[in-house]
Amino acid sequence: MMMDMLQVVGALLILAGFVGSQSGALSPHSVAYLVLNLAGGGLLTWIAFDEEDWGFLLLETVWTMVSAWGLGQLLVRGRPPAVTH
């Protein structure tokens, strides 16, 4: 029961960032957006590992690492990650 609640919290954190970005309330390069993704992804990574859900673990590990990298770029270098097109 507790793991189910934590999964919902993790998903809601990620979805809050996504909805904020899509509505224009959050930039995908903002600290708030990246922290929401990092916290939600980290929580879901831990749950996936605990439940030995390997596909979900891969997805959430990469999600968390990319969020951490983007946040690090923003906080350490004072700028968002470079956009390449």
C-alpha positions, 0 to 999 in steps of 0.5 A, a space after each residue: 500500500 505504501 509503495 503504491 502511494 509513493 508511486 503516485 507521488 513520484 508520478 504526480 511530481 513528474 506530471 506537475 513539471 510536464 503540465 507546468 511546461 506545457 501550460 507555459 507556467 514552467 520553463 523546461 530549463 527552470 530549477 522548479 521543472 528540473 527539481 520536480 523531474 529529479 524528485 519524481 524520477 528518483 522516487 520512481 527509480 528507487 521503487 522500480 529497483 525495490 520491485 525488480 521492475 527492470 524496464 521501469 528501472 532503466 526508464 526512471 534511472 535515465 530520466 533521473 540522470 538527465 534531470 540531475 545533469 540539467 539541474 547541475 548545468 543550471 546551478 553550477 554553470 549558471 545556464 541551462 544545458 545547450 540546445 542543439 538542433 
